[in-house]
Amino acid sequence: MGRQSTRHVRSSGARALATAALAAVMAAPASGQVLSPERDLPEPAQLPSAEAPAPETREGGFKFTPSFTFAYQYDDNLYATDSDTVSDTVLRARLNGTLESQWQRHALKLEAGTTISRYMDFSSEDTEDYWLNLSGRRDLSPRSNLFGVVSVERAHEACGTAESFGGDEPTLYDKRRINLGLRTASGANGLTLAGSVVEYDYRNTPAGGGILFNDDRDRLHSTFGVRASHDYNPRWTLFAQATSDLRDYDLRFDDALYQRDSSGYRVSVGARFAEAQRLQAEFMVGYLSQDYDDPRFDTVSAADYKASLRWFLSRSSHLSVNLDQSLEETTLPGSPGYLYRKLSGSWSQRFTDRLFGKFSAAFATADYQQVAVGIEIPRIPG
């Protein structure tokens, strides 16, 4: 069945969506991430996993871990509309392989994978995403290291976004990223410096016999951040951080003759709590500001926040809750961008060595600036 024409209006009633996914796996838990000036938190190191253990193949100083996950998901409002909603069931297969060094000093990891999604009724929403990541760490001393990530990704925009309005199928884009940084610590104090450059390259999308022009969305997103931290006690770490934000479009004007280039910053303070490798929580509050080259756009200023909780109740049970806000780009005429706020959670339960279940739920809102549009987006994470 073809894609339904999407309508976005100001929403008043809250909606939420949840799904249960049962997966047969051959592999390991999600790999840790490198701290970057983008505000993603690194995964807890060496924590127990609710997912199944992996069959590992070791070659010299490297370990190879393959994985396969199959998920069944139900979406009761596929296009995030207030009325005339449609539902569908999607089957997702995820294939992933990780080659990771086992050295005492330094680290190197190569990861590649694909996610294939097939919708039962709306086959126009079918997608194939893939990615390739190379990350590394060079230890300068027991408490200092250089780190970096190079990644390429083919992804798609979710159903029901204003950016994909009118397209016959999901909008595809390529994402290329370079992230470099330095971590160092002395006594109870730590310092992280990191910078990243992310390139977005959007594909034009078929739309009713024509095309949805997306070349005006191609851009470079550059950030540089610094975080200073202090270990208050063995459980609590306090920190402050600041990040610059530069967004540079390939085209000077979009197809509605708006200039989308902008520059801004984020400042925040927060704390991290860790308890015996079973509970890890982090929260931060602060302020964000973004100035746009187009004089018709106001400066976007707002409170900034993020919170994350990971609770390993046992080796077979894992609870995760996340709250986040980010300033996202748009080509909606009259709007400089939108504040994307998302609350998500998941429960993972391992039943056998090769079978685990995962229940996930998320609720998000997209608050478009300077226009009367507010979108509530119930979403399934991942």
N, C-alpha and C positions, 0 to 999 in steps of 0.2 A: 504494500500500500504506500502511496505517496505521502510526503511530508505535509502536515497541516499548516496553513498560514497562521503565523504566530501574532498574537495581540498582546500589548503591554499597557496596563493601566495602573493607576494608583491603587494599591491594595490596602484593605483595612483588616480583614480577618486573618489570623495566623493559621498557617497550614504546616503540617510536618509529614515526613515520609520515612518509613523504615523498611528494611529488607533483611531477610535471613539468607546467608549464602553458605552452602555446604561444599567443602572443597576436599578432593583427594589430592594429596601433595606428595612429591618426591623430594622435597627440599626444605630449605632452611628459612629461618625468620628473616624479616627485612633487614637489610644492611644498614649500618650507621652512616650518618651524613657528616660532612665537614661543615663546621660553623662558618657562615658567610654573612656579609653585611645585609643580605636578604634575611629576614628575621626567622627563618626556619631554625628550630632547635635541633641539636644533634640527638640521635637516639642514645638512650642509656647504654653505657658500655658494659658488656659481659653480664647482662641481666638474664634471668631465666626467660624462656619463651613459651607462649601458649601454643605455638605451632609445632609441627612435627619435626623430628630430627632429620638431617639430610644425609643422603648417601654421598660421602666425600671421596674424591679421587686426588691423591697427592702425587705431584711430580716434582722432585727436587725440593726447592723451597717454596712451592706454591700449592694451594688447595683449590680444586675445582668443585663447585657445587651447582648442580642443575636443579631446576624446580619446574613444576607444572601445577597450576591451580585452575579449577573449574568452578564457576559461580553461577547461581540462578538468582536473578533479581527481578523485582516487580516495582514498577513506577506508576503511581495512581494519577499523576498529572504530568504527562510527558513534556508538554510545552509550557508549563508554568503559567497557565492562564487562569483568570478568575471565574470564567464560565465556559461552557461547552468543552469541558476537560476530556481528555482521552488518556487511556491507560495502555500499558504494554508490558510484556515480559521480555527481558533480555538475558541471553546466555553469553557469558564471558569466559574466554580461555586465556590464561596468562602463561607464557613460556619465558623462562629466565635462566641465565647462566652467569655464574660469578667465578672469576679466577683471582685468588687473593694470596698475597705473599704471607709466609710464615716466619719472617725474619725477626730476630730479637730487637734489632734497631731498624728504623725506617719502615715504610709500608708502601705497597703498590696494589691497586685493585682495578680490575677490568670487569665491567658488567654490561651485558647486552640482553635485550628481551623484546617481547612483543605482546600486545593485548588485542585480541580479536573479539569484537562484539557483534552479536547477531540478534536482531529484534524479530519477534514472532509475527507481528502484524505490520509494523511500519519499517519495511526492509530498506527504505531510503535512508534510515538512520544508521545502517550498518557501517562499522569503522574497523580499520586496522592501524593501530598505533605501534611505534617501535622506538627504541632508544639505544644509545651506546654511551657509556660513561667510563672515563679513565680518571682515577683519583690517586693521589700519592701524598706521602709525608716524609720529610727528611728531618731526622732528629739532630739538632745542633748541640743539645745537652739533655740531661734527664728531664728538664722542665721547660725546654724551648724547642720549637720546631717550625719549619716552613711547611705549608700545605698548599695543595692546588687541585683543581678539578677542570677537566675538559669534557664537554658533553655535546652530543647532537641528538635531536629528538624530532620525530614526526608525530604531531598530535592533532586534536580536533577540538572545536568549541562545543560545549554542551548544548543540548536542545533547549529552546526557550530563552536564549539570550537575545538582547536587542541587537547585537552586532550581526547575528546570523538571520535577522528578520528578512523574509522573502526568499531565502535560498531553498532550492529543491532538495538539498542534502547538507550534511554538516560541513562547516567551513574548516578546511585543513590549513595547517601552518607548520613551518619548520622553525625549530628553536635551537640556537647554537650558543654555548656558554663557556666562558673562561672565568675561573675564580682563583685568586692567589691571595695568600695571607701569611701572617706570622703570629705565633703564640709564644708568650714567654711568661714566666712566673718567678717571683722571689719572695720567700717567706709566705705570708698569707695573701700577698697581692699578685694579681695577674693582669696581663694586658694582651688584647688581641687586635691586630690591624688586618683588615681584609678589603679587597676590592674585587668587583666583578663587572664583566661586560656581557650582556645578553643581546643577541640579535634575533629579531622576529621577522619571518618572511611568510606572508600570507598568500594563499592561493585564491584565485578568482573562483567563484562558486556558480554553477548553473542555476538559473532562476527564471522559470516560465518561458523558456525559449531564448532567453538572453543570458547575461552573466551578472553576478553581484560583484562589483569592482572592489577589490580588497588591497590593491597595491598601495593605496594611500594609508594603509595601516602598518606598512613595513617600517621598522625603527631599530635603533640601538638604545638599550637601557643600561646606563652605567651607574654604579654605586661605589661608594667608599665609606667604610665604617670603622669605628674604634670603640672597643668596650674595655672599661677598667673594672676589675672585680676585687672583692675582698672576702676572704673566708672568715666569716664572723665566728663560727665554731664548726665542728666536724659535720654538722647537718645543714647549716645555713650559709649561703654565699650571697652577698649583696653586690650589685653592679649598677653602672651607669653607662649609657652608650649613645653615640651620635652617628648619623648616617647621612651622607649627601645623596641626591637623587637627580640624575640628568637623563632626559628623554629626548632623543634626536631622531626626527622622522626623515626618511629618504626623500620624500616629496615636501616641498615648502608648504603647499596647500593640499587639503583633502578635496574630495569631489564636491563638497559643499562650500569650498573656498574659505575654510577655517585653517589657521595655523595651529598645529598641535604640539610644537616643541615646548618644553617646559623644564624648569629646574626647581629643586626644593630640598628639604631636609627633614629629618626625624630626630627627636631627642627623647630619651626615656630613662627611667630608673626602674629597678626591679629586684627580685630575689629568687634564688633557687633553693629548693629543699630536697634532700636525699636521705633516705632511711634504709640502711643495711641492704642496698641493692634490690630492694623490693618496691619502694615508692619513690617516685621522682616527680616534682612539681616545679613549675617556673611561671612567674607572672611578671608583667611589666606594664607601666602606664607612662604616658608622655604626651607629646604634641607633634603634629605633622603640619607642614605647610608646603604648597606647590604653586609657583608662579608660572603663568603661561605667556607665550610670545604674543598671542592674539589679544589685542586690547579689549575685545568684547567679552573675554573670559575674566571672571573674578578670581582672585587668589583663593585656592581651596585650603582652608584651615580647619583642623578638627582635633579632638582628643584622640590619642593613639593608645592602643592596648593590645595585649596578647596574653593568653594563659594556656598552660598545658599541664595535664596530669597523666601520668602513667603508673599504674598500680598492678604489680605482679602478685596476685593473691596466692598463687602456687605455681609450680612448674607447668601446670596444665590450664591455668586461667589467667587472663590478662584483660584489664579494663583500661581504656584510653578515652580521655575527654579533651577537646581543644576548643578554644574561643579565640577568634582572630578578626582583625580589621585591616584592610589594605585599600590603597587608592589605585583604581584600575583605569585603563585607557578606554576611550570610546570614540566613535565617529558619528554619534547621534548629533544632528545639527542643533546648535545652541548650548550644548553641554561640554564642559572641559573634561569630564570624567565622572566616575562614580565611586562611592565608598562601598566596598564589598565587606559585609559583616557575616561571619559564619560561626555557627555552633555545631560541633559534630562530636560523635562518640562511637565507640565500638567495643564489643565484647568478643574475645576469642576464647574458644574452649577446645582443648585437644581431647579426643575420645580414644584414639589408638595411636600407635606409632606412625600410621600412614593416613589418618583421617582427623580433620579438625573442622569445627564450625565457627562461623563469624557472623555476628549480628551487628549491623551498622545503621546509623541514622544521622541525618544532618538537616539543619535548617539555615537558610541564608537569605539575606536581603541585599538588594542592589539599589543604593540611594543616588540617583543621578543628580548631579549638581546643576542648578540654574534652569531646570526644566521640571515640569510637574509629572514626573515619572518615578514610581517606586515599584520595584519588582520583588516579590517574595519567591524564593527558589528552593523548594524542597529538593534535596539532592542526596544521592548515594555517594559517599566518598570512594574515590578510586574507580 
